[in-house]
Amino acid sequence: ALSAGSPLTHHLQASFYVPLEALAVRPDSVGGVPHVAHCLIQRLLSGSAAQAPPGGAPLLLLQSEGVFRITADADDVDAMRRQIDAGPAAAAAAVNACTDPHLLATTLKGWLRKLPAPLIPVAAYRQLVALGQAEPTATSAEGLPALVRGLPPPNLLTLHALFELLGAV
């Protein structure tokens, strides 16, 4: 039997440096979106900041200035990463307790950077760039939806969740 602190158990719970395909099929994934991405995105979409402006209601986390531009303290990000890598329950508790939008956003960006393969696969990225550089035509306009539909399901679902967040910023 595996103990909760064994290296193998930690590897089975880790979310950073783990392939998207592996994270998407875990029991804790939400609709094919890895638990870590789902938690961070949902917290940013629905959470409130700890400090309310004088005489006002608390701001939503996404209303904070520079939510994706301002980087959180590296030690805080590392501590959040360790909590997330401790397993789904620890990850959810840490993310839900966090009221620092910069820490949440920096952690999400760090998780995306640490995926072993890019969220948009290299071949699809090249096609996407080519579509963006082409003169707009009816044919090129049809190419984007086809390209997106051709992404592997974990990539497409995670990208959709990320676009939901970015659309709200």
Solvent accessible surface area in square Angstrom, and as a share of the most:
residue,aa,sasa,rsa
1,A,160,1.24
2,L,97,0.48
3,S,71,0.46
4,A,92,0.71
5,G,73,0.70
6,S,23,0.15
7,P,118,0.74
8,L,95,0.47
9,T,16,0.09
10,H,87,0.39
11,H,113,0.50
12,L,99,0.49
13,Q,55,0.24
14,A,9,0.07
15,S,9,0.06
16,F,9,0.04
17,Y,139,0.53
18,V,11,0.06
19,P,61,0.39
20,L,8,0.04
21,E,89,0.40
22,A,42,0.33
23,L,4,0.02
24,A,10,0.08
25,V,123,0.71
26,R,46,0.17
27,P,142,0.90
28,D,35,0.18
29,S,25,0.16
30,V,63,0.36
31,G,67,0.64
32,G,20,0.20
33,V,14,0.08
34,P,1,0.01
35,H,31,0.14
36,V,2,0.01
37,A,1,0.00
38,H,55,0.24
39,C,16,0.10
40,L,0,0.00
41,I,2,0.01
42,Q,66,0.29
43,R,41,0.15
44,L,0,0.00
45,L,40,0.20
46,S,82,0.53
47,G,2,0.02
48,S,47,0.30
49,A,18,0.14
50,A,70,0.54
51,Q,147,0.65
52,A,45,0.35
53,P,52,0.33
54,P,142,0.90
55,G,95,0.92
56,G,39,0.37
57,A,77,0.60
58,P,73,0.46
59,L,71,0.36
60,L,82,0.41
61,L,0,0.00
62,L,25,0.12
63,Q,110,0.49
64,S,21,0.14
65,E,134,0.60
66,G,18,0.17
67,V,6,0.03
68,F,49,0.20
69,R,163,0.60
70,I,68,0.35
71,T,95,0.55
72,A,13,0.10
73,D,83,0.43
74,A,81,0.63
75,D,111,0.58
76,D,69,0.36
77,V,29,0.17
78,D,56,0.29
79,A,36,0.28
80,M,7,0.03
81,R,61,0.22
82,R,130,0.48
83,Q,88,0.39
84,I,2,0.01
85,D,5,0.03
86,A,53,0.41
87,G,3,0.03
88,P,53,0.34
89,A,85,0.66
90,A,40,0.31
91,A,3,0.02
92,A,27,0.21
93,A,64,0.50
94,A,13,0.10
95,V,1,0.00
96,N,93,0.48
97,A,80,0.62
98,C,13,0.08
99,T,53,0.31
100,D,56,0.29
101,P,9,0.06
102,H,35,0.16
103,L,21,0.10
104,L,0,0.00
105,A,0,0.00
106,T,13,0.08
107,T,1,0.00
108,L,3,0.01
109,K,47,0.20
110,G,10,0.10
111,W,1,0.00
112,L,44,0.22
113,R,170,0.62
114,K,67,0.28
115,L,13,0.07
116,P,82,0.51
117,A,58,0.45
118,P,72,0.45
119,L,21,0.10
120,I,46,0.23
121,P,38,0.24
122,V,75,0.43
123,A,66,0.51
124,A,12,0.09
125,Y,120,0.46
126,R,165,0.60
127,Q,100,0.44
128,L,59,0.29
129,V,57,0.33
130,A,58,0.45
131,L,47,0.24
132,G,68,0.65
133,Q,147,0.65
134,A,49,0.38
135,E,142,0.64
136,P,121,0.76
137,T,75,0.43
138,A,79,0.61
139,T,106,0.62
140,S,24,0.15
141,A,69,0.54
142,E,117,0.53
143,G,21,0.20
144,L,84,0.42
145,P,62,0.39
146,A,52,0.40
147,L,24,0.12
148,V,51,0.29
149,R,167,0.61
150,G,64,0.62
151,L,14,0.07
152,P,53,0.33
153,P,92,0.58
154,P,22,0.14
155,N,6,0.03
156,L,55,0.27
157,L,72,0.36
158,T,1,0.01
159,L,12,0.06
160,H,125,0.56
161,A,16,0.12
162,L,23,0.11
163,F,115,0.48
164,E,92,0.41
165,L,0,0.00
166,L,81,0.40
167,G,68,0.65
168,A,56,0.43
169,V,95,0.54
